[in-house]
């Protein structure tokens, strides 16, 4: 199972840095995380061809661990339904 060794939120830069066991550190912008929200509502929007847009200014508001397999990310636009499995986060680069 893929679990990050470190999760660092660089709030001022709007970047979440994930350090993986293979030594990679991947920096993902908050806006990209918001756009990739895996919750059912956002998936439906993307299926319908509508972008999930928090805009470039959207920021992470809170990060909570979900068991040992995911992060629940809350955003400054009020959206907080996204459960981001590490397996999915590991595909971002
Ligand atoms: Zn969502």
PDB file of the backbone (N, CA, C, O) and the ligand in Angstrom, with CONECT records:
HET     ZN  A 101       1
ATOM      1  N   UNK A   1       0.846  -1.198   0.000  1.00  0.00           N
ATOM      2  CA  UNK A   1       0.000   0.000   0.000  1.00  0.00           C
ATOM      3  C   UNK A   1       0.880   1.247   0.000  1.00  0.00           C
ATOM      4  O   UNK A   1       1.901   1.323   0.684  1.00  0.00           O
ATOM      5  N   UNK A   2       0.455   2.190  -0.772  1.00  0.00           N
ATOM      6  CA  UNK A   2       1.221   3.419  -0.922  1.00  0.00           C
ATOM      7  C   UNK A   2       0.784   4.442   0.110  1.00  0.00           C
ATOM      8  O   UNK A   2      -0.358   4.902   0.097  1.00  0.00           O
ATOM      9  N   UNK A   3       1.681   4.788   0.986  1.00  0.00           N
ATOM     10  CA  UNK A   3       1.392   5.801   2.006  1.00  0.00           C
ATOM     11  C   UNK A   3       2.524   6.819   1.991  1.00  0.00           C
ATOM     12  O   UNK A   3       3.694   6.438   2.032  1.00  0.00           O
ATOM     13  N   UNK A   4       2.197   8.102   1.934  1.00  0.00           N
ATOM     14  CA  UNK A   4       3.275   9.088   1.916  1.00  0.00           C
ATOM     15  C   UNK A   4       4.034   9.108   3.240  1.00  0.00           C
ATOM     16  O   UNK A   4       3.453   8.920   4.308  1.00  0.00           O
ATOM     17  N   UNK A   5       5.327   9.336   3.149  1.00  0.00           N
ATOM     18  CA  UNK A   5       6.147   9.437   4.356  1.00  0.00           C
ATOM     19  C   UNK A   5       5.994  10.801   4.994  1.00  0.00           C
ATOM     20  O   UNK A   5       6.216  10.970   6.193  1.00  0.00           O
ATOM     21  N   UNK A   6       5.612  11.772   4.180  1.00  0.00           N
ATOM     22  CA  UNK A   6       5.415  13.119   4.708  1.00  0.00           C
ATOM     23  C   UNK A   6       4.408  13.853   3.838  1.00  0.00           C
ATOM     24  O   UNK A   6       4.389  13.704   2.616  1.00  0.00           O
ATOM     25  N   UNK A   7       3.580  14.643   4.488  1.00  0.00           N
ATOM     26  CA  UNK A   7       2.630  15.515   3.794  1.00  0.00           C
ATOM     27  C   UNK A   7       2.837  16.909   4.358  1.00  0.00           C
ATOM     28  O   UNK A   7       2.626  17.154   5.546  1.00  0.00           O
ATOM     29  N   UNK A   8       3.255  17.818   3.486  1.00  0.00           N
ATOM     30  CA  UNK A   8       3.519  19.180   3.947  1.00  0.00           C
ATOM     31  C   UNK A   8       2.681  20.144   3.144  1.00  0.00           C
ATOM     32  O   UNK A   8       2.704  20.138   1.913  1.00  0.00           O
ATOM     33  N   UNK A   9       1.939  20.976   3.856  1.00  0.00           N
ATOM     34  CA  UNK A   9       1.148  21.987   3.187  1.00  0.00           C
ATOM     35  C   UNK A   9       1.902  23.316   3.181  1.00  0.00           C
ATOM     36  O   UNK A   9       2.207  23.876   4.235  1.00  0.00           O
ATOM     37  N   UNK A  10       2.198  23.810   1.980  1.00  0.00           N
ATOM     38  CA  UNK A  10       2.841  25.115   1.836  1.00  0.00           C
ATOM     39  C   UNK A  10       1.747  26.114   1.493  1.00  0.00           C
ATOM     40  O   UNK A  10       1.486  26.411   0.327  1.00  0.00           O
ATOM     41  N   UNK A  11       1.118  26.621   2.541  1.00  0.00           N
ATOM     42  CA  UNK A  11      -0.100  27.402   2.353  1.00  0.00           C
ATOM     43  C   UNK A  11       0.147  28.654   1.523  1.00  0.00           C
ATOM     44  O   UNK A  11      -0.659  29.000   0.659  1.00  0.00           O
ATOM     45  N   UNK A  12       1.254  29.331   1.784  1.00  0.00           N
ATOM     46  CA  UNK A  12       1.501  30.598   1.098  1.00  0.00           C
ATOM     47  C   UNK A  12       1.661  30.384  -0.408  1.00  0.00           C
ATOM     48  O   UNK A  12       1.272  31.230  -1.213  1.00  0.00           O
ATOM     49  N   UNK A  13       2.248  29.227  -0.778  1.00  0.00           N
ATOM     50  CA  UNK A  13       2.450  28.940  -2.199  1.00  0.00           C
ATOM     51  C   UNK A  13       1.268  28.210  -2.819  1.00  0.00           C
ATOM     52  O   UNK A  13       1.207  28.055  -4.038  1.00  0.00           O
ATOM     53  N   UNK A  14       0.320  27.756  -1.983  1.00  0.00           N
ATOM     54  CA  UNK A  14      -0.802  26.994  -2.506  1.00  0.00           C
ATOM     55  C   UNK A  14      -0.384  25.650  -3.042  1.00  0.00           C
ATOM     56  O   UNK A  14      -0.885  25.195  -4.071  1.00  0.00           O
ATOM     57  N   UNK A  15       0.549  25.006  -2.336  1.00  0.00           N
ATOM     58  CA  UNK A  15       1.098  23.729  -2.805  1.00  0.00           C
ATOM     59  C   UNK A  15       1.077  22.712  -1.666  1.00  0.00           C
ATOM     60  O   UNK A  15       1.416  23.031  -0.526  1.00  0.00           O
ATOM     61  N   UNK A  16       0.674  21.487  -1.993  1.00  0.00           N
ATOM     62  CA  UNK A  16       0.780  20.362  -1.067  1.00  0.00           C
ATOM     63  C   UNK A  16       1.924  19.480  -1.555  1.00  0.00           C
ATOM     64  O   UNK A  16       1.932  19.031  -2.701  1.00  0.00           O
ATOM     65  N   UNK A  17       2.884  19.241  -0.671  1.00  0.00           N
ATOM     66  CA  UNK A  17       4.034  18.406  -1.031  1.00  0.00           C
ATOM     67  C   UNK A  17       3.874  17.041  -0.380  1.00  0.00           C
ATOM     68  O   UNK A  17       3.641  16.933   0.824  1.00  0.00           O
ATOM     69  N   UNK A  18       4.001  16.007  -1.194  1.00  0.00           N
ATOM     70  CA  UNK A  18       3.864  14.618  -0.730  1.00  0.00           C
ATOM     71  C   UNK A  18       5.177  13.899  -0.976  1.00  0.00           C
ATOM     72  O   UNK A  18       5.673  13.862  -2.103  1.00  0.00           O
ATOM     73  N   UNK A  19       5.739  13.328   0.083  1.00  0.00           N
ATOM     74  CA  UNK A  19       6.961  12.545  -0.096  1.00  0.00           C
ATOM     75  C   UNK A  19       6.604  11.069  -0.045  1.00  0.00           C
ATOM     76  O   UNK A  19       6.042  10.579   0.935  1.00  0.00           O
ATOM     77  N   UNK A  20       6.945  10.367  -1.131  1.00  0.00           N
ATOM     78  CA  UNK A  20       6.573   8.964  -1.278  1.00  0.00           C
ATOM     79  C   UNK A  20       7.741   8.060  -0.905  1.00  0.00           C
ATOM     80  O   UNK A  20       8.896   8.483  -0.920  1.00  0.00           O
ATOM     81  N   UNK A  21       7.421   6.789  -0.565  1.00  0.00           N
ATOM     82  CA  UNK A  21       8.481   5.863  -0.129  1.00  0.00           C
ATOM     83  C   UNK A  21       9.581   5.651  -1.176  1.00  0.00           C
ATOM     84  O   UNK A  21      10.703   5.281  -0.829  1.00  0.00           O
ATOM     85  N   UNK A  22       9.263   5.883  -2.450  1.00  0.00           N
ATOM     86  CA  UNK A  22      10.299   5.693  -3.473  1.00  0.00           C
ATOM     87  C   UNK A  22      11.246   6.890  -3.569  1.00  0.00           C
ATOM     88  O   UNK A  22      12.134   6.928  -4.420  1.00  0.00           O
ATOM     89  N   UNK A  23      11.039   7.876  -2.673  1.00  0.00           N
ATOM     90  CA  UNK A  23      11.955   9.001  -2.648  1.00  0.00           C
ATOM     91  C   UNK A  23      11.485  10.223  -3.410  1.00  0.00           C
ATOM     92  O   UNK A  23      12.062  11.304  -3.288  1.00  0.00           O
ATOM     93  N   UNK A  24      10.430  10.047  -4.199  1.00  0.00           N
ATOM     94  CA  UNK A  24       9.914  11.199  -4.924  1.00  0.00           C
ATOM     95  C   UNK A  24       9.223  12.154  -3.958  1.00  0.00           C
ATOM     96  O   UNK A  24       8.542  11.712  -3.033  1.00  0.00           O
ATOM     97  N   UNK A  25       9.390  13.453  -4.164  1.00  0.00           N
ATOM     98  CA  UNK A  25       8.551  14.444  -3.505  1.00  0.00           C
ATOM     99  C   UNK A  25       7.770  15.151  -4.593  1.00  0.00           C
ATOM    100  O   UNK A  25       8.343  15.791  -5.475  1.00  0.00           O
ATOM    101  N   UNK A  26       6.454  15.029  -4.520  1.00  0.00           N
ATOM    102  CA  UNK A  26       5.597  15.582  -5.561  1.00  0.00           C
ATOM    103  C   UNK A  26       4.859  16.779  -4.986  1.00  0.00           C
ATOM    104  O   UNK A  26       4.228  16.695  -3.932  1.00  0.00           O
ATOM    105  N   UNK A  27       4.951  17.894  -5.699  1.00  0.00           N
ATOM    106  CA  UNK A  27       4.285  19.123  -5.264  1.00  0.00           C
ATOM    107  C   UNK A  27       3.068  19.328  -6.154  1.00  0.00           C
ATOM    108  O   UNK A  27       3.190  19.458  -7.372  1.00  0.00           O
ATOM    109  N   UNK A  28       1.899  19.356  -5.537  1.00  0.00           N
ATOM    110  CA  UNK A  28       0.647  19.489  -6.278  1.00  0.00           C
ATOM    111  C   UNK A  28      -0.039  20.770  -5.819  1.00  0.00           C
ATOM    112  O   UNK A  28      -0.170  21.024  -4.621  1.00  0.00           O
ATOM    113  N   UNK A  29      -0.474  21.570  -6.784  1.00  0.00           N
ATOM    114  CA  UNK A  29      -1.122  22.820  -6.386  1.00  0.00           C
ATOM    115  C   UNK A  29      -2.500  22.535  -5.791  1.00  0.00           C
ATOM    116  O   UNK A  29      -3.157  21.559  -6.153  1.00  0.00           O
ATOM    117  N   UNK A  30      -2.921  23.395  -4.881  1.00  0.00           N
ATOM    118  CA  UNK A  30      -4.245  23.255  -4.287  1.00  0.00           C
ATOM    119  C   UNK A  30      -5.322  23.309  -5.367  1.00  0.00           C
ATOM    120  O   UNK A  30      -6.313  22.583  -5.297  1.00  0.00           O
ATOM    121  N   UNK A  31      -5.128  24.164  -6.360  1.00  0.00           N
ATOM    122  CA  UNK A  31      -6.123  24.289  -7.431  1.00  0.00           C
ATOM    123  C   UNK A  31      -6.262  22.965  -8.197  1.00  0.00           C
ATOM    124  O   UNK A  31      -7.365  22.567  -8.573  1.00  0.00           O
ATOM    125  N   UNK A  32      -5.134  22.298  -8.418  1.00  0.00           N
ATOM    126  CA  UNK A  32      -5.201  21.021  -9.138  1.00  0.00           C
ATOM    127  C   UNK A  32      -5.895  19.966  -8.286  1.00  0.00           C
ATOM    128  O   UNK A  32      -6.677  19.162  -8.795  1.00  0.00           O
ATOM    129  N   UNK A  33      -5.608  19.973  -6.997  1.00  0.00           N
ATOM    130  CA  UNK A  33      -6.286  19.024  -6.112  1.00  0.00           C
ATOM    131  C   UNK A  33      -7.792  19.265  -6.121  1.00  0.00           C
ATOM    132  O   UNK A  33      -8.579  18.320  -6.172  1.00  0.00           O
ATOM    133  N   UNK A  34      -8.182  20.523  -6.072  1.00  0.00           N
ATOM    134  CA  UNK A  34      -9.618  20.840  -6.096  1.00  0.00           C
ATOM    135  C   UNK A  34     -10.251  20.358  -7.395  1.00  0.00           C
ATOM    136  O   UNK A  34     -11.348  19.798  -7.393  1.00  0.00           O
ATOM    137  N   UNK A  35      -9.544  20.582  -8.512  1.00  0.00           N
ATOM    138  CA  UNK A  35     -10.085  20.185  -9.811  1.00  0.00           C
ATOM    139  C   UNK A  35     -10.183  18.681  -9.951  1.00  0.00           C
ATOM    140  O   UNK A  35     -10.990  18.177 -10.732  1.00  0.00           O
ATOM    141  N   UNK A  36      -9.363  17.957  -9.195  1.00  0.00           N
ATOM    142  CA  UNK A  36      -9.345  16.491  -9.281  1.00  0.00           C
ATOM    143  C   UNK A  36     -10.198  15.852  -8.193  1.00  0.00           C
ATOM    144  O   UNK A  36     -10.110  14.643  -7.981  1.00  0.00           O
ATOM    145  N   UNK A  37     -11.017  16.630  -7.501  1.00  0.00           N
ATOM    146  CA  UNK A  37     -11.792  16.092  -6.375  1.00  0.00           C
ATOM    147  C   UNK A  37     -12.533  14.822  -6.791  1.00  0.00           C
ATOM    148  O   UNK A  37     -13.289  14.821  -7.763  1.00  0.00           O
ATOM    149  N   UNK A  38     -12.305  13.738  -6.037  1.00  0.00           N
ATOM    150  CA  UNK A  38     -12.900  12.458  -6.417  1.00  0.00           C
ATOM    151  C   UNK A  38     -14.287  12.200  -5.835  1.00  0.00           C
ATOM    152  O   UNK A  38     -14.782  11.078  -5.943  1.00  0.00           O
ATOM    153  N   UNK A  39     -14.929  13.182  -5.229  1.00  0.00           N
ATOM    154  CA  UNK A  39     -16.253  12.915  -4.659  1.00  0.00           C
ATOM    155  C   UNK A  39     -17.267  12.695  -5.777  1.00  0.00           C
ATOM    156  O   UNK A  39     -17.035  13.069  -6.927  1.00  0.00           O
ATOM    157  N   UNK A  40     -18.388  12.087  -5.423  1.00  0.00           N
ATOM    158  CA  UNK A  40     -19.351  11.691  -6.446  1.00  0.00           C
ATOM    159  C   UNK A  40     -19.896  12.905  -7.194  1.00  0.00           C
ATOM    160  O   UNK A  40     -20.114  12.838  -8.404  1.00  0.00           O
ATOM    161  N   UNK A  41     -20.115  13.999  -6.495  1.00  0.00           N
ATOM    162  CA  UNK A  41     -20.664  15.190  -7.158  1.00  0.00           C
ATOM    163  C   UNK A  41     -19.692  15.754  -8.186  1.00  0.00           C
ATOM    164  O   UNK A  41     -20.090  16.118  -9.293  1.00  0.00           O
ATOM    165  N   UNK A  42     -18.421  15.823  -7.817  1.00  0.00           N
ATOM    166  CA  UNK A  42     -17.434  16.364  -8.752  1.00  0.00           C
ATOM    167  C   UNK A  42     -17.195  15.401  -9.912  1.00  0.00           C
ATOM    168  O   UNK A  42     -16.985  15.827 -11.047  1.00  0.00           O
ATOM    169  N   UNK A  43     -17.228  14.101  -9.620  1.00  0.00           N
ATOM    170  CA  UNK A  43     -17.080  13.131 -10.718  1.00  0.00           C
ATOM    171  C   UNK A  43     -18.219  13.295 -11.717  1.00  0.00           C
ATOM    172  O   UNK A  43     -18.003  13.235 -12.927  1.00  0.00           O
ATOM    173  N   UNK A  44     -19.440  13.503 -11.205  1.00  0.00           N
ATOM    174  CA  UNK A  44     -20.589  13.680 -12.094  1.00  0.00           C
ATOM    175  C   UNK A  44     -20.436  14.937 -12.935  1.00  0.00           C
ATOM    176  O   UNK A  44     -20.766  14.937 -14.121  1.00  0.00           O
ATOM    177  N   UNK A  45     -19.938  16.008 -12.328  1.00  0.00           N
ATOM    178  CA  UNK A  45     -19.712  17.248 -13.086  1.00  0.00           C
ATOM    179  C   UNK A  45     -18.711  17.009 -14.207  1.00  0.00           C
ATOM    180  O   UNK A  45     -18.913  17.455 -15.336  1.00  0.00           O
ATOM    181  N   UNK A  46     -17.633  16.305 -13.888  1.00  0.00           N
ATOM    182  CA  UNK A  46     -16.616  16.071 -14.923  1.00  0.00           C
ATOM    183  C   UNK A  46     -17.161  15.170 -16.022  1.00  0.00           C
ATOM    184  O   UNK A  46     -16.884  15.380 -17.203  1.00  0.00           O
ATOM    185  N   UNK A  47     -17.956  14.142 -15.616  1.00  0.00           N
ATOM    186  CA  UNK A  47     -18.558  13.281 -16.635  1.00  0.00           C
ATOM    187  C   UNK A  47     -19.441  14.083 -17.573  1.00  0.00           C
ATOM    188  O   UNK A  47     -19.520  13.791 -18.767  1.00  0.00           O
ATOM    189  N   UNK A  48     -20.109  15.099 -17.026  1.00  0.00           N
ATOM    190  CA  UNK A  48     -21.006  15.924 -17.829  1.00  0.00           C
ATOM    191  C   UNK A  48     -20.240  16.943 -18.663  1.00  0.00           C
ATOM    192  O   UNK A  48     -20.829  17.715 -19.420  1.00  0.00           O
ATOM    193  N   UNK A  49     -18.909  16.935 -18.512  1.00  0.00           N
ATOM    194  CA  UNK A  49     -18.096  17.840 -19.306  1.00  0.00           C
ATOM    195  C   UNK A  49     -17.887  19.196 -18.667  1.00  0.00           C
ATOM    196  O   UNK A  49     -17.237  20.069 -19.243  1.00  0.00           O
ATOM    197  N   UNK A  50     -18.440  19.375 -17.475  1.00  0.00           N
ATOM    198  CA  UNK A  50     -18.251  20.640 -16.774  1.00  0.00           C
ATOM    199  C   UNK A  50     -16.999  20.529 -15.919  1.00  0.00           C
ATOM    200  O   UNK A  50     -16.829  19.545 -15.199  1.00  0.00           O
ATOM    201  N   UNK A  51     -16.146  21.496 -15.984  1.00  0.00           N
ATOM    202  CA  UNK A  51     -14.963  21.481 -15.144  1.00  0.00           C
ATOM    203  C   UNK A  51     -15.356  21.676 -13.693  1.00  0.00           C
ATOM    204  O   UNK A  51     -16.328  22.363 -13.379  1.00  0.00           O
ATOM    205  N   UNK A  52     -14.586  21.061 -12.819  1.00  0.00           N
ATOM    206  CA  UNK A  52     -14.750  21.342 -11.395  1.00  0.00           C
ATOM    207  C   UNK A  52     -13.829  22.513 -11.105  1.00  0.00           C
ATOM    208  O   UNK A  52     -12.614  22.340 -11.003  1.00  0.00           O
ATOM    209  N   UNK A  53     -14.385  23.674 -10.976  1.00  0.00           N
ATOM    210  CA  UNK A  53     -13.558  24.868 -10.909  1.00  0.00           C
ATOM    211  C   UNK A  53     -13.616  25.530  -9.548  1.00  0.00           C
ATOM    212  O   UNK A  53     -14.646  26.070  -9.144  1.00  0.00           O
ATOM    213  N   UNK A  54     -12.522  25.480  -8.864  1.00  0.00           N
ATOM    214  CA  UNK A  54     -12.391  26.328  -7.694  1.00  0.00           C
ATOM    215  C   UNK A  54     -11.613  27.570  -8.078  1.00  0.00           C
ATOM    216  O   UNK A  54     -11.533  28.531  -7.312  1.00  0.00           O
ATOM    217  N   UNK A  55     -11.039  27.541  -9.275  1.00  0.00           N
ATOM    218  CA  UNK A  55     -10.199  28.652  -9.706  1.00  0.00           C
ATOM    219  C   UNK A  55      -8.798  28.516  -9.140  1.00  0.00           C
ATOM    220  O   UNK A  55      -8.559  27.745  -8.211  1.00  0.00           O
ATOM    221  N   UNK A  56      -7.886  29.268  -9.709  1.00  0.00           N
ATOM    222  CA  UNK A  56      -6.492  29.178  -9.269  1.00  0.00           C
ATOM    223  C   UNK A  56      -6.306  29.664  -7.840  1.00  0.00           C
ATOM    224  O   UNK A  56      -5.324  29.312  -7.186  1.00  0.00           O
ATOM    225  N   UNK A  57      -7.241  30.468  -7.355  1.00  0.00           N
ATOM    226  CA  UNK A  57      -7.071  31.060  -6.025  1.00  0.00           C
ATOM    227  C   UNK A  57      -7.555  30.147  -4.917  1.00  0.00           C
ATOM    228  O   UNK A  57      -7.365  30.446  -3.738  1.00  0.00           O
ATOM    229  N   UNK A  58      -8.184  29.026  -5.285  1.00  0.00           N
ATOM    230  CA  UNK A  58      -8.704  28.137  -4.243  1.00  0.00           C
ATOM    231  C   UNK A  58      -7.538  27.572  -3.427  1.00  0.00           C
ATOM    232  O   UNK A  58      -6.471  27.260  -3.956  1.00  0.00           O
ATOM    233  N   UNK A  59      -7.781  27.454  -2.137  1.00  0.00           N
ATOM    234  CA  UNK A  59      -6.735  26.966  -1.244  1.00  0.00           C
ATOM    235  C   UNK A  59      -7.268  25.863  -0.360  1.00  0.00           C
ATOM    236  O   UNK A  59      -8.461  25.805  -0.061  1.00  0.00           O
ATOM    237  N   UNK A  60      -6.369  24.988   0.055  1.00  0.00           N
ATOM    238  CA  UNK A  60      -6.720  24.001   1.067  1.00  0.00           C
ATOM    239  C   UNK A  60      -7.049  24.720   2.370  1.00  0.00           C
ATOM    240  O   UNK A  60      -6.314  25.604   2.811  1.00  0.00           O
ATOM    241  N   UNK A  61      -8.154  24.329   2.969  1.00  0.00           N
ATOM    242  CA  UNK A  61      -8.547  24.917   4.248  1.00  0.00           C
ATOM    243  C   UNK A  61      -8.280  23.958   5.398  1.00  0.00           C
ATOM    244  O   UNK A  61      -8.031  24.392   6.523  1.00  0.00           O
ATOM    245  N   UNK A  62      -8.329  22.650   5.122  1.00  0.00           N
ATOM    246  CA  UNK A  62      -8.088  21.666   6.168  1.00  0.00           C
ATOM    247  C   UNK A  62      -7.698  20.342   5.539  1.00  0.00           C
ATOM    248  O   UNK A  62      -8.137  20.003   4.440  1.00  0.00           O
ATOM    249  N   UNK A  63      -6.868  19.601   6.253  1.00  0.00           N
ATOM    250  CA  UNK A  63      -6.436  18.270   5.833  1.00  0.00           C
ATOM    251  C   UNK A  63      -6.695  17.328   6.996  1.00  0.00           C
ATOM    252  O   UNK A  63      -6.217  17.557   8.108  1.00  0.00           O
ATOM    253  N   UNK A  64      -7.448  16.273   6.740  1.00  0.00           N
ATOM    254  CA  UNK A  64      -7.703  15.288   7.791  1.00  0.00           C
ATOM    255  C   UNK A  64      -7.348  13.907   7.271  1.00  0.00           C
ATOM    256  O   UNK A  64      -7.616  13.575   6.116  1.00  0.00           O
ATOM    257  N   UNK A  65      -6.739  13.106   8.139  1.00  0.00           N
ATOM    258  CA  UNK A  65      -6.450  11.724   7.782  1.00  0.00           C
ATOM    259  C   UNK A  65      -7.743  10.925   7.793  1.00  0.00           C
ATOM    260  O   UNK A  65      -8.576  11.079   8.686  1.00  0.00           O
ATOM    261  N   UNK A  66      -7.899  10.074   6.793  1.00  0.00           N
ATOM    262  CA  UNK A  66      -9.013   9.128   6.757  1.00  0.00           C
ATOM    263  C   UNK A  66      -8.408   7.734   6.894  1.00  0.00           C
ATOM    264  O   UNK A  66      -7.843   7.197   5.942  1.00  0.00           O
ATOM    265  N   UNK A  67      -8.531   7.154   8.088  1.00  0.00           N
ATOM    266  CA  UNK A  67      -7.911   5.859   8.334  1.00  0.00           C
ATOM    267  C   UNK A  67      -6.444   5.918   7.964  1.00  0.00           C
ATOM    268  O   UNK A  67      -5.744   6.876   8.293  1.00  0.00           O
ATOM    269  N   UNK A  68      -5.986   4.885   7.275  1.00  0.00           N
ATOM    270  CA  UNK A  68      -4.583   4.835   6.868  1.00  0.00           C
ATOM    271  C   UNK A  68      -4.455   4.916   5.358  1.00  0.00           C
ATOM    272  O   UNK A  68      -3.387   4.643   4.812  1.00  0.00           O
ATOM    273  N   UNK A  69      -5.536   5.291   4.675  1.00  0.00           N
ATOM    274  CA  UNK A  69      -5.502   5.137   3.224  1.00  0.00           C
ATOM    275  C   UNK A  69      -5.803   6.399   2.441  1.00  0.00           C
ATOM    276  O   UNK A  69      -5.671   6.402   1.218  1.00  0.00           O
ATOM    277  N   UNK A  70      -6.205   7.476   3.110  1.00  0.00           N
ATOM    278  CA  UNK A  70      -6.658   8.640   2.342  1.00  0.00           C
ATOM    279  C   UNK A  70      -6.557   9.917   3.164  1.00  0.00           C
ATOM    280  O   UNK A  70      -6.371   9.894   4.380  1.00  0.00           O
ATOM    281  N   UNK A  71      -6.687  11.037   2.447  1.00  0.00           N
ATOM    282  CA  UNK A  71      -6.821  12.350   3.074  1.00  0.00           C
ATOM    283  C   UNK A  71      -8.179  12.917   2.699  1.00  0.00           C
ATOM    284  O   UNK A  71      -8.622  12.798   1.556  1.00  0.00           O
ATOM    285  N   UNK A  72      -8.832  13.532   3.667  1.00  0.00           N
ATOM    286  CA  UNK A  72     -10.031  14.312   3.381  1.00  0.00           C
ATOM    287  C   UNK A  72      -9.595  15.769   3.294  1.00  0.00           C
ATOM    288  O   UNK A  72      -9.131  16.352   4.274  1.00  0.00           O
ATOM    289  N   UNK A  73      -9.749  16.343   2.115  1.00  0.00           N
ATOM    290  CA  UNK A  73      -9.290  17.712   1.886  1.00  0.00           C
ATOM    291  C   UNK A  73     -10.476  18.656   1.836  1.00  0.00           C
ATOM    292  O   UNK A  73     -11.447  18.421   1.116  1.00  0.00           O
ATOM    293  N   UNK A  74     -10.383  19.728   2.614  1.00  0.00           N
ATOM    294  CA  UNK A  74     -11.395  20.784   2.586  1.00  0.00           C
ATOM    295  C   UNK A  74     -10.786  22.013   1.935  1.00  0.00           C
ATOM    296  O   UNK A  74      -9.614  22.326   2.145  1.00  0.00           O
ATOM    297  N   UNK A  75     -11.593  22.706   1.142  1.00  0.00           N
ATOM    298  CA  UNK A  75     -11.088  23.825   0.353  1.00  0.00           C
ATOM    299  C   UNK A  75     -11.747  25.143   0.743  1.00  0.00           C
ATOM    300  O   UNK A  75     -12.799  25.181   1.381  1.00  0.00           O
ATOM    301  N   UNK A  76     -11.090  26.207   0.337  1.00  0.00           N
ATOM    302  CA  UNK A  76     -11.543  27.542   0.714  1.00  0.00           C
ATOM    303  C   UNK A  76     -12.852  27.935   0.027  1.00  0.00           C
ATOM    304  O   UNK A  76     -13.476  28.923   0.415  1.00  0.00           O
ATOM    305  N   UNK A  77     -13.274  27.179  -0.981  1.00  0.00           N
ATOM    306  CA  UNK A  77     -14.576  27.465  -1.597  1.00  0.00           C
ATOM    307  C   UNK A  77     -15.715  26.764  -0.857  1.00  0.00           C
ATOM    308  O   UNK A  77     -16.870  26.816  -1.282  1.00  0.00           O
ATOM    309  N   UNK A  78     -15.371  26.098   0.269  1.00  0.00           N
ATOM    310  CA  UNK A  78     -16.396  25.474   1.089  1.00  0.00           C
ATOM    311  C   UNK A  78     -16.608  24.007   0.806  1.00  0.00           C
ATOM    312  O   UNK A  78     -17.357  23.331   1.511  1.00  0.00           O
ATOM    313  N   UNK A  79     -15.929  23.500  -0.254  1.00  0.00           N
ATOM    314  CA  UNK A  79     -16.118  22.102  -0.624  1.00  0.00           C
ATOM    315  C   UNK A  79     -15.225  21.231   0.237  1.00  0.00           C
ATOM    316  O   UNK A  79     -14.026  21.488   0.348  1.00  0.00           O
ATOM    317  N   UNK A  80     -15.805  20.187   0.857  1.00  0.00           N
ATOM    318  CA  UNK A  80     -15.017  19.351   1.753  1.00  0.00           C
ATOM    319  C   UNK A  80     -15.424  17.887   1.664  1.00  0.00           C
ATOM    320  O   UNK A  80     -15.234  17.134   2.619  1.00  0.00           O
ATOM    321  N   UNK A  81     -15.970  17.482   0.552  1.00  0.00           N
ATOM    322  CA  UNK A  81     -16.449  16.103   0.440  1.00  0.00           C
ATOM    323  C   UNK A  81     -15.425  15.156  -0.149  1.00  0.00           C
ATOM    324  O   UNK A  81     -15.640  13.944  -0.179  1.00  0.00           O
ATOM    325  N   UNK A  82     -14.314  15.698  -0.615  1.00  0.00           N
ATOM    326  CA  UNK A  82     -13.367  14.850  -1.338  1.00  0.00           C
ATOM    327  C   UNK A  82     -12.507  14.000  -0.423  1.00  0.00           C
ATOM    328  O   UNK A  82     -11.777  14.518   0.422  1.00  0.00           O
ATOM    329  N   UNK A  83     -12.601  12.685  -0.601  1.00  0.00           N
ATOM    330  CA  UNK A  83     -11.706  11.735   0.066  1.00  0.00           C
ATOM    331  C   UNK A  83     -10.685  11.306  -0.974  1.00  0.00           C
ATOM    332  O   UNK A  83     -11.024  10.636  -1.949  1.00  0.00           O
ATOM    333  N   UNK A  84      -9.435  11.693  -0.763  1.00  0.00           N
ATOM    334  CA  UNK A  84      -8.385  11.462  -1.750  1.00  0.00           C
ATOM    335  C   UNK A  84      -7.538  10.263  -1.317  1.00  0.00           C
ATOM    336  O   UNK A  84      -6.670  10.399  -0.454  1.00  0.00           O
ATOM    337  N   UNK A  85      -7.785   9.088  -1.910  1.00  0.00           N
ATOM    338  CA  UNK A  85      -6.966   7.926  -1.540  1.00  0.00           C
ATOM    339  C   UNK A  85      -5.503   8.174  -1.921  1.00  0.00           C
ATOM    340  O   UNK A  85      -5.207   8.821  -2.926  1.00  0.00           O
ATOM    341  N   UNK A  86      -4.596   7.640  -1.091  1.00  0.00           N
ATOM    342  CA  UNK A  86      -3.180   7.785  -1.420  1.00  0.00           C
ATOM    343  C   UNK A  86      -2.881   7.190  -2.788  1.00  0.00           C
ATOM    344  O   UNK A  86      -2.050   7.711  -3.533  1.00  0.00           O
ATOM    345  N   UNK A  87      -3.566   6.092  -3.116  1.00  0.00           N
ATOM    346  CA  UNK A  87      -3.338   5.471  -4.426  1.00  0.00           C
ATOM    347  C   UNK A  87      -3.617   6.464  -5.556  1.00  0.00           C
ATOM    348  O   UNK A  87      -2.938   6.453  -6.583  1.00  0.00           O
ATOM    349  N   UNK A  88      -4.618   7.319  -5.358  1.00  0.00           N
ATOM    350  CA  UNK A  88      -4.944   8.320  -6.374  1.00  0.00           C
ATOM    351  C   UNK A  88      -3.946   9.475  -6.320  1.00  0.00           C
ATOM    352  O   UNK A  88      -3.491   9.957  -7.357  1.00  0.00           O
ATOM    353  N   UNK A  89      -3.610   9.915  -5.114  1.00  0.00           N
ATOM    354  CA  UNK A  89      -2.649  11.020  -4.994  1.00  0.00           C
ATOM    355  C   UNK A  89      -1.307  10.639  -5.601  1.00  0.00           C
ATOM    356  O   UNK A  89      -0.598  11.485  -6.146  1.00  0.00           O
ATOM    357  N   UNK A  90      -0.964   9.358  -5.501  1.00  0.00           N
ATOM    358  CA  UNK A  90       0.330   8.908  -6.019  1.00  0.00           C
ATOM    359  C   UNK A  90       0.386   8.978  -7.533  1.00  0.00           C
ATOM    360  O   UNK A  90       1.472   8.926  -8.109  1.00  0.00           O
ATOM    361  N   UNK A  91      -0.764   9.094  -8.193  1.00  0.00           N
ATOM    362  CA  UNK A  91      -0.758   9.184  -9.649  1.00  0.00           C
ATOM    363  C   UNK A  91      -0.531  10.625 -10.119  1.00  0.00           C
ATOM    364  O   UNK A  91      -0.268  10.858 -11.299  1.00  0.00           O
ATOM    365  N   UNK A  92      -0.631  11.590  -9.201  1.00  0.00           N
ATOM    366  CA  UNK A  92      -0.384  12.985  -9.569  1.00  0.00           C
ATOM    367  C   UNK A  92       1.113  13.225  -9.572  1.00  0.00           C
ATOM    368  O   UNK A  92       1.832  12.699  -8.722  1.00  0.00           O
ATOM    369  N   UNK A  93       1.581  14.009 -10.512  1.00  0.00           N
ATOM    370  CA  UNK A  93       3.002  14.340 -10.501  1.00  0.00           C
ATOM    371  C   UNK A  93       3.219  15.725 -11.081  1.00  0.00           C
ATOM    372  O   UNK A  93       4.357  16.189 -11.159  1.00  0.00           O
TER     373      UNK A  93
HETATM  374 ZN    ZN A 101     -15.899  17.093  -4.879  1.00  0.00          ZN
END
